[in-house]
Amino acid sequence: MTDLAMTLLGILFWTLPLAAYVAVFAATIVGIMRAPLSRRSRTRWIWLVVLAPGIGIVLWFLAGRPAVAARR
């Protein structure tokens, strides 16, 4: 393979996971903004996700989202 082909394959290889990460990051921020949280709590969650994105995103989806009331 030529150097150009290897470069293009490398770009494609890293673009797909990066696009998925950006989508999950954006979905997390939108989820935090839409959640019924106090202003202080919302600010803390956003700071956590921005400063420690890996842990912040996982924590938000595991423990941070408020429970949705069960519908009858």
mmCIF file as Biopython writes it, N, C-alpha, C and O atoms, coordinates in Angstrom:
data_model
#
loop_
_atom_site.group_PDB
_atom_site.id
_atom_site.type_symbol
_atom_site.label_atom_id
_atom_site.label_alt_id
_atom_site.label_comp_id
_atom_site.label_asym_id
_atom_site.label_entity_id
_atom_site.label_seq_id
_atom_site.pdbx_PDB_ins_code
_atom_site.Cartn_x
_atom_site.Cartn_y
_atom_site.Cartn_z
_atom_site.occupancy
_atom_site.B_iso_or_equiv
_atom_site.auth_seq_id
_atom_site.auth_asym_id
_atom_site.pdbx_PDB_model_num
ATOM 1   N N  . MET A ? 1  ? 0.831   -1.188 0.000  1.0 0.0 1  A 1 
ATOM 2   C CA . MET A ? 1  ? 0.000   0.000  0.000  1.0 0.0 1  A 1 
ATOM 3   C C  . MET A ? 1  ? 0.871   1.245  0.000  1.0 0.0 1  A 1 
ATOM 4   O O  . MET A ? 1  ? 1.984   1.257  0.525  1.0 0.0 1  A 1 
ATOM 5   N N  . THR A ? 2  ? 0.348   2.247  -0.582 1.0 0.0 2  A 1 
ATOM 6   C CA . THR A ? 2  ? 1.085   3.502  -0.626 1.0 0.0 2  A 1 
ATOM 7   C C  . THR A ? 2  ? 0.906   4.256  0.689  1.0 0.0 2  A 1 
ATOM 8   O O  . THR A ? 2  ? 0.026   3.956  1.496  1.0 0.0 2  A 1 
ATOM 9   N N  . ASP A ? 3  ? 1.758   5.223  0.866  1.0 0.0 3  A 1 
ATOM 10  C CA . ASP A ? 3  ? 1.656   6.047  2.068  1.0 0.0 3  A 1 
ATOM 11  C C  . ASP A ? 3  ? 0.324   6.789  2.130  1.0 0.0 3  A 1 
ATOM 12  O O  . ASP A ? 3  ? -0.249  6.955  3.207  1.0 0.0 3  A 1 
ATOM 13  N N  . LEU A ? 4  ? -0.161  7.230  0.986  1.0 0.0 4  A 1 
ATOM 14  C CA . LEU A ? 4  ? -1.440  7.943  0.951  1.0 0.0 4  A 1 
ATOM 15  C C  . LEU A ? 4  ? -2.580  7.033  1.396  1.0 0.0 4  A 1 
ATOM 16  O O  . LEU A ? 4  ? -3.441  7.454  2.168  1.0 0.0 4  A 1 
ATOM 17  N N  . ALA A ? 5  ? -2.593  5.807  0.923  1.0 0.0 5  A 1 
ATOM 18  C CA . ALA A ? 5  ? -3.650  4.872  1.304  1.0 0.0 5  A 1 
ATOM 19  C C  . ALA A ? 5  ? -3.603  4.581  2.801  1.0 0.0 5  A 1 
ATOM 20  O O  . ALA A ? 5  ? -4.647  4.525  3.451  1.0 0.0 5  A 1 
ATOM 21  N N  . MET A ? 6  ? -2.422  4.398  3.348  1.0 0.0 6  A 1 
ATOM 22  C CA . MET A ? 6  ? -2.285  4.146  4.781  1.0 0.0 6  A 1 
ATOM 23  C C  . MET A ? 6  ? -2.752  5.354  5.592  1.0 0.0 6  A 1 
ATOM 24  O O  . MET A ? 6  ? -3.388  5.203  6.635  1.0 0.0 6  A 1 
ATOM 25  N N  . THR A ? 7  ? -2.437  6.532  5.113  1.0 0.0 7  A 1 
ATOM 26  C CA . THR A ? 7  ? -2.868  7.751  5.794  1.0 0.0 7  A 1 
ATOM 27  C C  . THR A ? 7  ? -4.383  7.863  5.783  1.0 0.0 7  A 1 
ATOM 28  O O  . THR A ? 7  ? -4.986  8.180  6.809  1.0 0.0 7  A 1 
ATOM 29  N N  . LEU A ? 8  ? -5.004  7.608  4.645  1.0 0.0 8  A 1 
ATOM 30  C CA . LEU A ? 8  ? -6.459  7.689  4.550  1.0 0.0 8  A 1 
ATOM 31  C C  . LEU A ? 8  ? -7.138  6.625  5.414  1.0 0.0 8  A 1 
ATOM 32  O O  . LEU A ? 8  ? -8.172  6.893  6.028  1.0 0.0 8  A 1 
ATOM 33  N N  . LEU A ? 9  ? -6.564  5.425  5.464  1.0 0.0 9  A 1 
ATOM 34  C CA . LEU A ? 9  ? -7.121  4.386  6.327  1.0 0.0 9  A 1 
ATOM 35  C C  . LEU A ? 9  ? -6.988  4.767  7.805  1.0 0.0 9  A 1 
ATOM 36  O O  . LEU A ? 9  ? -7.891  4.508  8.600  1.0 0.0 9  A 1 
ATOM 37  N N  . GLY A ? 10 ? -5.883  5.369  8.159  1.0 0.0 10 A 1 
ATOM 38  C CA . GLY A ? 10 ? -5.695  5.832  9.536  1.0 0.0 10 A 1 
ATOM 39  C C  . GLY A ? 10 ? -6.689  6.905  9.914  1.0 0.0 10 A 1 
ATOM 40  O O  . GLY A ? 10 ? -7.232  6.896  11.019 1.0 0.0 10 A 1 
ATOM 41  N N  . ILE A ? 11 ? -6.931  7.831  9.000  1.0 0.0 11 A 1 
ATOM 42  C CA . ILE A ? 11 ? -7.910  8.894  9.245  1.0 0.0 11 A 1 
ATOM 43  C C  . ILE A ? 11 ? -9.298  8.289  9.420  1.0 0.0 11 A 1 
ATOM 44  O O  . ILE A ? 11 ? -10.024 8.666  10.340 1.0 0.0 11 A 1 
ATOM 45  N N  . LEU A ? 12 ? -9.669  7.368  8.559  1.0 0.0 12 A 1 
ATOM 46  C CA . LEU A ? 12 ? -10.974 6.719  8.661  1.0 0.0 12 A 1 
ATOM 47  C C  . LEU A ? 12 ? -11.087 5.936  9.960  1.0 0.0 12 A 1 
ATOM 48  O O  . LEU A ? 12 ? -12.126 5.972  10.620 1.0 0.0 12 A 1 
ATOM 49  N N  . PHE A ? 13 ? -10.023 5.230  10.329 1.0 0.0 13 A 1 
ATOM 50  C CA . PHE A ? 13 ? -10.029 4.422  11.547 1.0 0.0 13 A 1 
ATOM 51  C C  . PHE A ? 13 ? -10.272 5.273  12.782 1.0 0.0 13 A 1 
ATOM 52  O O  . PHE A ? 13 ? -11.015 4.855  13.670 1.0 0.0 13 A 1 
ATOM 53  N N  . TRP A ? 14 ? -9.673  6.448  12.868 1.0 0.0 14 A 1 
ATOM 54  C CA . TRP A ? 14 ? -9.820  7.299  14.050 1.0 0.0 14 A 1 
ATOM 55  C C  . TRP A ? 14 ? -11.030 8.218  13.979 1.0 0.0 14 A 1 
ATOM 56  O O  . TRP A ? 14 ? -11.474 8.710  15.016 1.0 0.0 14 A 1 
ATOM 57  N N  . THR A ? 15 ? -11.576 8.465  12.803 1.0 0.0 15 A 1 
ATOM 58  C CA . THR A ? 15 ? -12.732 9.344  12.665 1.0 0.0 15 A 1 
ATOM 59  C C  . THR A ? 15 ? -13.999 8.703  13.234 1.0 0.0 15 A 1 
ATOM 60  O O  . THR A ? 15 ? -14.794 9.380  13.886 1.0 0.0 15 A 1 
ATOM 61  N N  . LEU A ? 16 ? -14.189 7.430  12.995 1.0 0.0 16 A 1 
ATOM 62  C CA . LEU A ? 16 ? -15.412 6.766  13.455 1.0 0.0 16 A 1 
ATOM 63  C C  . LEU A ? 16 ? -15.520 6.737  14.979 1.0 0.0 16 A 1 
ATOM 64  O O  . LEU A ? 16 ? -16.564 7.125  15.503 1.0 0.0 16 A 1 
ATOM 65  N N  . PRO A ? 17 ? -14.496 6.298  15.721 1.0 0.0 17 A 1 
ATOM 66  C CA . PRO A ? 17 ? -14.622 6.339  17.185 1.0 0.0 17 A 1 
ATOM 67  C C  . PRO A ? 17 ? -14.730 7.765  17.732 1.0 0.0 17 A 1 
ATOM 68  O O  . PRO A ? 17 ? -15.431 8.004  18.716 1.0 0.0 17 A 1 
ATOM 69  N N  . LEU A ? 18 ? -14.041 8.699  17.100 1.0 0.0 18 A 1 
ATOM 70  C CA . LEU A ? 18 ? -14.118 10.088 17.552 1.0 0.0 18 A 1 
ATOM 71  C C  . LEU A ? 18 ? -15.526 10.635 17.361 1.0 0.0 18 A 1 
ATOM 72  O O  . LEU A ? 18 ? -16.044 11.325 18.239 1.0 0.0 18 A 1 
ATOM 73  N N  . ALA A ? 19 ? -16.146 10.337 16.233 1.0 0.0 19 A 1 
ATOM 74  C CA . ALA A ? 19 ? -17.515 10.795 15.984 1.0 0.0 19 A 1 
ATOM 75  C C  . ALA A ? 19 ? -18.483 10.179 16.995 1.0 0.0 19 A 1 
ATOM 76  O O  . ALA A ? 19 ? -19.396 10.855 17.468 1.0 0.0 19 A 1 
ATOM 77  N N  . ALA A ? 20 ? -18.290 8.907  17.325 1.0 0.0 20 A 1 
ATOM 78  C CA . ALA A ? 20 ? -19.147 8.254  18.324 1.0 0.0 20 A 1 
ATOM 79  C C  . ALA A ? 20 ? -18.960 8.905  19.690 1.0 0.0 20 A 1 
ATOM 80  O O  . ALA A ? 20 ? -19.936 9.135  20.404 1.0 0.0 20 A 1 
ATOM 81  N N  . TYR A ? 21 ? -17.728 9.202  20.056 1.0 0.0 21 A 1 
ATOM 82  C CA . TYR A ? 21 ? -17.453 9.839  21.346 1.0 0.0 21 A 1 
ATOM 83  C C  . TYR A ? 21 ? -18.094 11.227 21.411 1.0 0.0 21 A 1 
ATOM 84  O O  . TYR A ? 21 ? -18.698 11.578 22.425 1.0 0.0 21 A 1 
ATOM 85  N N  . VAL A ? 22 ? -17.973 12.000 20.367 1.0 0.0 22 A 1 
ATOM 86  C CA . VAL A ? 22 ? -18.563 13.344 20.340 1.0 0.0 22 A 1 
ATOM 87  C C  . VAL A ? 22 ? -20.085 13.244 20.463 1.0 0.0 22 A 1 
ATOM 88  O O  . VAL A ? 22 ? -20.700 14.063 21.146 1.0 0.0 22 A 1 
ATOM 89  N N  . ALA A ? 23 ? -20.695 12.261 19.816 1.0 0.0 23 A 1 
ATOM 90  C CA . ALA A ? 23 ? -22.146 12.087 19.903 1.0 0.0 23 A 1 
ATOM 91  C C  . ALA A ? 23 ? -22.572 11.738 21.333 1.0 0.0 23 A 1 
ATOM 92  O O  . ALA A ? 23 ? -23.562 12.274 21.830 1.0 0.0 23 A 1 
ATOM 93  N N  . VAL A ? 24 ? -21.835 10.847 21.992 1.0 0.0 24 A 1 
ATOM 94  C CA . VAL A ? 24 ? -22.163 10.477 23.370 1.0 0.0 24 A 1 
ATOM 95  C C  . VAL A ? 24 ? -21.946 11.660 24.305 1.0 0.0 24 A 1 
ATOM 96  O O  . VAL A ? 24 ? -22.755 11.898 25.201 1.0 0.0 24 A 1 
ATOM 97  N N  . PHE A ? 25 ? -20.865 12.398 24.106 1.0 0.0 25 A 1 
ATOM 98  C CA . PHE A ? 25 ? -20.580 13.581 24.919 1.0 0.0 25 A 1 
ATOM 99  C C  . PHE A ? 25 ? -21.707 14.602 24.780 1.0 0.0 25 A 1 
ATOM 100 O O  . PHE A ? 25 ? -22.189 15.141 25.776 1.0 0.0 25 A 1 
ATOM 101 N N  . ALA A ? 26 ? -22.125 14.865 23.538 1.0 0.0 26 A 1 
ATOM 102 C CA . ALA A ? 26 ? -23.205 15.829 23.297 1.0 0.0 26 A 1 
ATOM 103 C C  . ALA A ? 26 ? -24.519 15.342 23.903 1.0 0.0 26 A 1 
ATOM 104 O O  . ALA A ? 26 ? -25.262 16.134 24.483 1.0 0.0 26 A 1 
ATOM 105 N N  . ALA A ? 27 ? -24.813 14.044 23.773 1.0 0.0 27 A 1 
ATOM 106 C CA . ALA A ? 27 ? -26.043 13.498 24.348 1.0 0.0 27 A 1 
ATOM 107 C C  . ALA A ? 27 ? -26.034 13.628 25.872 1.0 0.0 27 A 1 
ATOM 108 O O  . ALA A ? 27 ? -27.075 13.868 26.483 1.0 0.0 27 A 1 
ATOM 109 N N  . THR A ? 28 ? -24.873 13.471 26.474 1.0 0.0 28 A 1 
ATOM 110 C CA . THR A ? 28 ? -24.763 13.620 27.926 1.0 0.0 28 A 1 
ATOM 111 C C  . THR A ? 28 ? -25.039 15.050 28.349 1.0 0.0 28 A 1 
ATOM 112 O O  . THR A ? 28 ? -25.799 15.282 29.289 1.0 0.0 28 A 1 
ATOM 113 N N  . ILE A ? 29 ? -24.435 16.008 27.669 1.0 0.0 29 A 1 
ATOM 114 C CA . ILE A ? 29 ? -24.652 17.416 28.000 1.0 0.0 29 A 1 
ATOM 115 C C  . ILE A ? 29 ? -26.123 17.787 27.822 1.0 0.0 29 A 1 
ATOM 116 O O  . ILE A ? 29 ? -26.701 18.468 28.669 1.0 0.0 29 A 1 
ATOM 117 N N  . VAL A ? 30 ? -26.723 17.342 26.726 1.0 0.0 30 A 1 
ATOM 118 C CA . VAL A ? 30 ? -28.143 17.634 26.488 1.0 0.0 30 A 1 
ATOM 119 C C  . VAL A ? 30 ? -29.004 16.975 27.564 1.0 0.0 30 A 1 
ATOM 120 O O  . VAL A ? 30 ? -29.963 17.579 28.045 1.0 0.0 30 A 1 
ATOM 121 N N  . GLY A ? 31 ? -28.669 15.745 27.944 1.0 0.0 31 A 1 
ATOM 122 C CA . GLY A ? 31 ? -29.410 15.063 28.997 1.0 0.0 31 A 1 
ATOM 123 C C  . GLY A ? 31 ? -29.324 15.797 30.323 1.0 0.0 31 A 1 
ATOM 124 O O  . GLY A ? 31 ? -30.314 15.899 31.047 1.0 0.0 31 A 1 
ATOM 125 N N  . ILE A ? 32 ? -28.156 16.301 30.636 1.0 0.0 32 A 1 
ATOM 126 C CA . ILE A ? 32 ? -27.996 17.063 31.875 1.0 0.0 32 A 1 
ATOM 127 C C  . ILE A ? 32 ? -28.817 18.348 31.817 1.0 0.0 32 A 1 
ATOM 128 O O  . ILE A ? 32 ? -29.471 18.712 32.795 1.0 0.0 32 A 1 
ATOM 129 N N  . MET A ? 33 ? -28.786 19.023 30.694 1.0 0.0 33 A 1 
ATOM 130 C CA . MET A ? 33 ? -29.522 20.284 30.564 1.0 0.0 33 A 1 
ATOM 131 C C  . MET A ? 33 ? -31.035 20.073 30.653 1.0 0.0 33 A 1 
ATOM 132 O O  . MET A ? 33 ? -31.749 20.941 31.156 1.0 0.0 33 A 1 
ATOM 133 N N  . ARG A ? 34 ? -31.525 18.945 30.177 1.0 0.0 34 A 1 
ATOM 134 C CA . ARG A ? 34 ? -32.969 18.679 30.186 1.0 0.0 34 A 1 
ATOM 135 C C  . ARG A ? 34 ? -33.464 18.051 31.481 1.0 0.0 34 A 1 
ATOM 136 O O  . ARG A ? 34 ? -34.668 18.030 31.735 1.0 0.0 34 A 1 
ATOM 137 N N  . ALA A ? 35 ? -32.566 17.547 32.288 1.0 0.0 35 A 1 
ATOM 138 C CA . ALA A ? 35 ? -32.970 16.875 33.527 1.0 0.0 35 A 1 
ATOM 139 C C  . ALA A ? 35 ? -33.488 17.889 34.545 1.0 0.0 35 A 1 
ATOM 140 O O  . ALA A ? 35 ? -33.007 19.021 34.604 1.0 0.0 35 A 1 
ATOM 141 N N  . PRO A ? 36 ? -34.471 17.476 35.342 1.0 0.0 36 A 1 
ATOM 142 C CA . PRO A ? 36 ? -35.004 18.376 36.369 1.0 0.0 36 A 1 
ATOM 143 C C  . PRO A ? 36 ? -34.063 18.441 37.578 1.0 0.0 36 A 1 
ATOM 144 O O  . PRO A ? 36 ? -34.318 17.820 38.610 1.0 0.0 36 A 1 
ATOM 145 N N  . LEU A ? 37 ? -32.991 19.189 37.436 1.0 0.0 37 A 1 
ATOM 146 C CA . LEU A ? 37 ? -31.978 19.328 38.482 1.0 0.0 37 A 1 
ATOM 147 C C  . LEU A ? 37 ? -31.932 20.765 38.968 1.0 0.0 37 A 1 
ATOM 148 O O  . LEU A ? 37 ? -32.366 21.683 38.273 1.0 0.0 37 A 1 
ATOM 149 N N  . SER A ? 38 ? -31.403 20.948 40.165 1.0 0.0 38 A 1 
ATOM 150 C CA . SER A ? 38 ? -31.169 22.309 40.636 1.0 0.0 38 A 1 
ATOM 151 C C  . SER A ? 38 ? -30.032 22.909 39.814 1.0 0.0 38 A 1 
ATOM 152 O O  . SER A ? 38 ? -29.249 22.195 39.188 1.0 0.0 38 A 1 
ATOM 153 N N  . ARG A ? 39 ? -29.963 24.215 39.833 1.0 0.0 39 A 1 
ATOM 154 C CA . ARG A ? 39 ? -28.924 24.886 39.051 1.0 0.0 39 A 1 
ATOM 155 C C  . ARG A ? 39 ? -27.529 24.461 39.517 1.0 0.0 39 A 1 
ATOM 156 O O  . ARG A ? 39 ? -26.630 24.250 38.703 1.0 0.0 39 A 1 
ATOM 157 N N  . ARG A ? 40 ? -27.366 24.342 40.811 1.0 0.0 40 A 1 
ATOM 158 C CA . ARG A ? 40 ? -26.071 23.954 41.377 1.0 0.0 40 A 1 
ATOM 159 C C  . ARG A ? 40 ? -25.693 22.530 40.957 1.0 0.0 40 A 1 
ATOM 160 O O  . ARG A ? 40 ? -24.552 22.275 40.570 1.0 0.0 40 A 1 
ATOM 161 N N  . SER A ? 41 ? -26.633 21.629 41.033 1.0 0.0 41 A 1 
ATOM 162 C CA . SER A ? 41 ? -26.382 20.246 40.652 1.0 0.0 41 A 1 
ATOM 163 C C  . SER A ? 41 ? -26.056 20.125 39.168 1.0 0.0 41 A 1 
ATOM 164 O O  . SER A ? 41 ? -25.139 19.403 38.778 1.0 0.0 41 A 1 
ATOM 165 N N  . ARG A ? 42 ? -26.823 20.845 38.347 1.0 0.0 42 A 1 
ATOM 166 C CA . ARG A ? 42 ? -26.583 20.830 36.903 1.0 0.0 42 A 1 
ATOM 167 C C  . ARG A ? 42 ? -25.185 21.347 36.587 1.0 0.0 42 A 1 
ATOM 168 O O  . ARG A ? 42 ? -24.485 20.770 35.755 1.0 0.0 42 A 1 
ATOM 169 N N  . THR A ? 43 ? -24.774 22.426 37.243 1.0 0.0 43 A 1 
ATOM 170 C CA . THR A ? 43 ? -23.448 22.999 37.017 1.0 0.0 43 A 1 
ATOM 171 C C  . THR A ? 43 ? -22.357 22.004 37.403 1.0 0.0 43 A 1 
ATOM 172 O O  . THR A ? 43 ? -21.363 21.857 36.692 1.0 0.0 43 A 1 
ATOM 173 N N  . ARG A ? 44 ? -22.546 21.326 38.530 1.0 0.0 44 A 1 
ATOM 174 C CA . ARG A ? 44 ? -21.547 20.344 38.963 1.0 0.0 44 A 1 
ATOM 175 C C  . ARG A ? 44 ? -21.436 19.179 37.994 1.0 0.0 44 A 1 
ATOM 176 O O  . ARG A ? 44 ? -20.334 18.720 37.693 1.0 0.0 44 A 1 
ATOM 177 N N  . TRP A ? 45 ? -22.571 18.700 37.505 1.0 0.0 45 A 1 
ATOM 178 C CA . TRP A ? 45 ? -22.527 17.602 36.543 1.0 0.0 45 A 1 
ATOM 179 C C  . TRP A ? 45 ? -21.830 18.022 35.256 1.0 0.0 45 A 1 
ATOM 180 O O  . TRP A ? 45 ? -21.026 17.269 34.706 1.0 0.0 45 A 1 
ATOM 181 N N  . ILE A ? 46 ? -22.132 19.206 34.784 1.0 0.0 46 A 1 
ATOM 182 C CA . ILE A ? 46 ? -21.493 19.671 33.547 1.0 0.0 46 A 1 
ATOM 183 C C  . ILE A ? 46 ? -19.990 19.796 33.748 1.0 0.0 46 A 1 
ATOM 184 O O  . ILE A ? 46 ? -19.218 19.391 32.880 1.0 0.0 46 A 1 
ATOM 185 N N  . TRP A ? 47 ? -19.562 20.353 34.884 1.0 0.0 47 A 1 
ATOM 186 C CA . TRP A ? 47 ? -18.125 20.466 35.149 1.0 0.0 47 A 1 
ATOM 187 C C  . TRP A ? 47 ? -17.473 19.091 35.204 1.0 0.0 47 A 1 
ATOM 188 O O  . TRP A ? 47 ? -16.376 18.902 34.679 1.0 0.0 47 A 1 
ATOM 189 N N  . LEU A ? 48 ? -18.138 18.135 35.835 1.0 0.0 48 A 1 
ATOM 190 C CA . LEU A ? 48 ? -17.580 16.787 35.916 1.0 0.0 48 A 1 
ATOM 191 C C  . LEU A ? 48 ? -17.419 16.179 34.534 1.0 0.0 48 A 1 
ATOM 192 O O  . LEU A ? 48 ? -16.382 15.588 34.234 1.0 0.0 48 A 1 
ATOM 193 N N  . VAL A ? 49 ? -18.431 16.317 33.690 1.0 0.0 49 A 1 
ATOM 194 C CA . VAL A ? 49 ? -18.371 15.745 32.343 1.0 0.0 49 A 1 
ATOM 195 C C  . VAL A ? 49 ? -17.316 16.446 31.494 1.0 0.0 49 A 1 
ATOM 196 O O  . VAL A ? 49 ? -16.645 15.802 30.688 1.0 0.0 49 A 1 
ATOM 197 N N  . VAL A ? 50 ? -17.165 17.745 31.662 1.0 0.0 50 A 1 
ATOM 198 C CA . VAL A ? 50 ? -16.182 18.489 30.856 1.0 0.0 50 A 1 
ATOM 199 C C  . VAL A ? 50 ? -14.757 18.220 31.331 1.0 0.0 50 A 1 
ATOM 200 O O  . VAL A ? 50 ? -13.857 18.043 30.510 1.0 0.0 50 A 1 
ATOM 201 N N  . LEU A ? 51 ? -14.541 18.187 32.645 1.0 0.0 51 A 1 
ATOM 202 C CA . LEU A ? 51 ? -13.186 18.034 33.162 1.0 0.0 51 A 1 
ATOM 203 C C  . LEU A ? 51 ? -12.713 16.582 33.227 1.0 0.0 51 A 1 
ATOM 204 O O  . LEU A ? 51 ? -11.519 16.317 33.091 1.0 0.0 51 A 1 
ATOM 205 N N  . ALA A ? 52 ? -13.629 15.648 33.430 1.0 0.0 52 A 1 
ATOM 206 C CA . ALA A ? 52 ? -13.289 14.220 33.467 1.0 0.0 52 A 1 
ATOM 207 C C  . ALA A ? 52 ? -14.311 13.480 32.613 1.0 0.0 52 A 1 
ATOM 208 O O  . ALA A ? 52 ? -15.174 12.782 33.145 1.0 0.0 52 A 1 
ATOM 209 N N  . PRO A ? 53 ? -14.221 13.628 31.294 1.0 0.0 53 A 1 
ATOM 210 C CA . PRO A ? 53 ? -15.293 13.140 30.429 1.0 0.0 53 A 1 
ATOM 211 C C  . PRO A ? 53 ? -15.553 11.635 30.514 1.0 0.0 53 A 1 
ATOM 212 O O  . PRO A ? 53 ? -16.710 11.216 30.514 1.0 0.0 53 A 1 
ATOM 213 N N  . GLY A ? 54 ? -14.525 10.835 30.584 1.0 0.0 54 A 1 
ATOM 214 C CA . GLY A ? 54 ? -14.750 9.392  30.628 1.0 0.0 54 A 1 
ATOM 215 C C  . GLY A ? 54 ? -15.556 8.990  31.842 1.0 0.0 54 A 1 
ATOM 216 O O  . GLY A ? 54 ? -16.576 8.311  31.726 1.0 0.0 54 A 1 
ATOM 217 N N  . ILE A ? 55 ? -15.100 9.407  32.999 1.0 0.0 55 A 1 
ATOM 218 C CA . ILE A ? 55 ? -15.782 9.067  34.249 1.0 0.0 55 A 1 
ATOM 219 C C  . ILE A ? 55 ? -17.109 9.822  34.356 1.0 0.0 55 A 1 
ATOM 220 O O  . ILE A ? 55 ? -18.105 9.250  34.799 1.0 0.0 55 A 1 
ATOM 221 N N  . GLY A ? 56 ? -17.136 11.082 33.963 1.0 0.0 56 A 1 
ATOM 222 C CA . GLY A ? 56 ? -18.351 11.878 34.070 1.0 0.0 56 A 1 
ATOM 223 C C  . GLY A ? 56 ? -19.507 11.314 33.260 1.0 0.0 56 A 1 
ATOM 224 O O  . GLY A ? 56 ? -20.640 11.264 33.740 1.0 0.0 56 A 1 
ATOM 225 N N  . ILE A ? 57 ? -19.230 10.894 32.046 1.0 0.0 57 A 1 
ATOM 226 C CA . ILE A ? 57 ? -20.282 10.337 31.189 1.0 0.0 57 A 1 
ATOM 227 C C  . ILE A ? 57 ? -20.810 9.040  31.776 1.0 0.0 57 A 1 
ATOM 228 O O  . ILE A ? 57 ? -22.021 8.831  31.843 1.0 0.0 57 A 1 
ATOM 229 N N  . VAL A ? 58 ? -19.906 8.173  32.199 1.0 0.0 58 A 1 
ATOM 230 C CA . VAL A ? 58 ? -20.325 6.896  32.780 1.0 0.0 58 A 1 
ATOM 231 C C  . VAL A ? 58 ? -21.141 7.124  34.048 1.0 0.0 58 A 1 
ATOM 232 O O  . VAL A ? 58 ? -22.192 6.508  34.226 1.0 0.0 58 A 1 
ATOM 233 N N  . LEU A ? 59 ? -20.670 7.998  34.926 1.0 0.0 59 A 1 
ATOM 234 C CA . LEU A ? 59 ? -21.403 8.272  36.161 1.0 0.0 59 A 1 
ATOM 235 C C  . LEU A ? 59 ? -22.777 8.864  35.890 1.0 0.0 59 A 1 
ATOM 236 O O  . LEU A ? 59 ? -23.747 8.513  36.561 1.0 0.0 59 A 1 
ATOM 237 N N  . TRP A ? 60 ? -22.868 9.756  34.913 1.0 0.0 60 A 1 
ATOM 238 C CA . TRP A ? 60 ? -24.164 10.356 34.601 1.0 0.0 60 A 1 
ATOM 239 C C  . TRP A ? 60 ? -25.166 9.287  34.178 1.0 0.0 60 A 1 
ATOM 240 O O  . TRP A ? 60 ? -26.298 9.270  34.662 1.0 0.0 60 A 1 
ATOM 241 N N  . PHE A ? 61 ? -24.755 8.396  33.279 1.0 0.0 61 A 1 
ATOM 242 C CA . PHE A ? 61 ? -25.695 7.397  32.790 1.0 0.0 61 A 1 
ATOM 243 C C  . PHE A ? 61 ? -25.966 6.293  33.803 1.0 0.0 61 A 1 
ATOM 244 O O  . PHE A ? 61 ? -27.013 5.650  33.732 1.0 0.0 61 A 1 
ATOM 245 N N  . LEU A ? 62 ? -25.059 6.053  34.742 1.0 0.0 62 A 1 
ATOM 246 C CA . LEU A ? 62 ? -25.294 5.025  35.759 1.0 0.0 62 A 1 
ATOM 247 C C  . LEU A ? 62 ? -26.036 5.553  36.979 1.0 0.0 62 A 1 
ATOM 248 O O  . LEU A ? 62 ? -26.930 4.883  37.496 1.0 0.0 62 A 1 
ATOM 249 N N  . ALA A ? 63 ? -25.678 6.746  37.446 1.0 0.0 63 A 1 
ATOM 250 C CA . ALA A ? 63 ? -26.218 7.197  38.722 1.0 0.0 63 A 1 
ATOM 251 C C  . ALA A ? 63 ? -26.811 8.600  38.705 1.0 0.0 63 A 1 
ATOM 252 O O  . ALA A ? 63 ? -27.569 8.945  39.612 1.0 0.0 63 A 1 
ATOM 253 N N  . GLY A ? 64 ? -26.501 9.401  37.731 1.0 0.0 64 A 1 
ATOM 254 C CA . GLY A ? 64 ? -26.873 10.805 37.789 1.0 0.0 64 A 1 
ATOM 255 C C  . GLY A ? 64 ? -28.253 11.150 37.304 1.0 0.0 64 A 1 
ATOM 256 O O  . GLY A ? 64 ? -28.862 12.107 37.782 1.0 0.0 64 A 1 
ATOM 257 N N  . ARG A ? 65 ? -28.757 10.382 36.357 1.0 0.0 65 A 1 
ATOM 258 C CA . ARG A ? 65 ? -30.062 10.732 35.807 1.0 0.0 65 A 1 
ATOM 259 C C  . ARG A ? 65 ? -31.151 10.512 36.833 1.0 0.0 65 A 1 
ATOM 260 O O  . ARG A ? 65 ? -31.211 9.458  37.466 1.0 0.0 65 A 1 
ATOM 261 N N  . PRO A ? 66 ? -32.017 11.506 37.003 1.0 0.0 66 A 1 
ATOM 262 C CA . PRO A ? 66 ? -33.126 11.336 37.950 1.0 0.0 66 A 1 
ATOM 263 C C  . PRO A ? 66 ? -34.066 10.231 37.467 1.0 0.0 66 A 1 
ATOM 264 O O  . PRO A ? 66 ? -34.264 10.047 36.266 1.0 0.0 66 A 1 
ATOM 265 N N  . ALA A ? 67 ? -34.632 9.510  38.413 1.0 0.0 67 A 1 
ATOM 266 C CA . ALA A ? 67 ? -35.565 8.431  38.063 1.0 0.0 67 A 1 
ATOM 267 C C  . ALA A ? 67 ? -36.835 9.031  37.467 1.0 0.0 67 A 1 
ATOM 268 O O  . ALA A ? 67 ? -37.340 10.046 37.945 1.0 0.0 67 A 1 
ATOM 269 N N  . VAL A ? 68 ? -37.330 8.403  36.439 1.0 0.0 68 A 1 
ATOM 270 C CA . VAL A ? 68 ? -38.566 8.837  35.808 1.0 0.0 68 A 1 
ATOM 271 C C  . VAL A ? 68 ? -39.722 8.188  36.566 1.0 0.0 68 A 1 
ATOM 272 O O  . VAL A ? 68 ? -39.717 6.984  36.821 1.0 0.0 68 A 1 
ATOM 273 N N  . ALA A ? 69 ? -40.695 8.994  36.916 1.0 0.0 69 A 1 
ATOM 274 C CA . ALA A ? 69 ? -41.848 8.465  37.658 1.0 0.0 69 A 1 
ATOM 275 C C  . ALA A ? 69 ? -42.574 7.420  36.805 1.0 0.0 69 A 1 
ATOM 276 O O  . ALA A ? 69 ? -42.804 7.622  35.612 1.0 0.0 69 A 1 
ATOM 277 N N  . ALA A ? 70 ? -42.922 6.321  37.430 1.0 0.0 70 A 1 
ATOM 278 C CA . ALA A ? 70 ? -43.619 5.242  36.706 1.0 0.0 70 A 1 
ATOM 279 C C  . ALA A ? 70 ? -45.014 5.718  36.303 1.0 0.0 70 A 1 
ATOM 280 O O  . ALA A ? 70 ? -45.745 6.309  37.098 1.0 0.0 70 A 1 
ATOM 281 N N  . ARG A ? 71 ? -45.356 5.447  35.061 1.0 0.0 71 A 1 
ATOM 282 C CA . ARG A ? 71 ? -46.691 5.828  34.557 1.0 0.0 71 A 1 
ATOM 283 C C  . ARG A ? 71 ? -47.634 4.657  34.714 1.0 0.0 71 A 1 
ATOM 284 O O  . ARG A ? 71 ? -47.250 3.505  34.513 1.0 0.0 71 A 1 
ATOM 285 N N  . ARG A ? 72 ? -48.865 4.956  35.074 1.0 0.0 72 A 1 
ATOM 286 C CA . ARG A ? 72 ? -49.866 3.891  35.252 1.0 0.0 72 A 1 
ATOM 287 C C  . ARG A ? 72 ? -50.599 3.614  33.989 1.0 0.0 72 A 1 
ATOM 288 O O  . ARG A ? 72 ? -51.474 2.749  33.960 1.0 0.0 72 A 1 
#
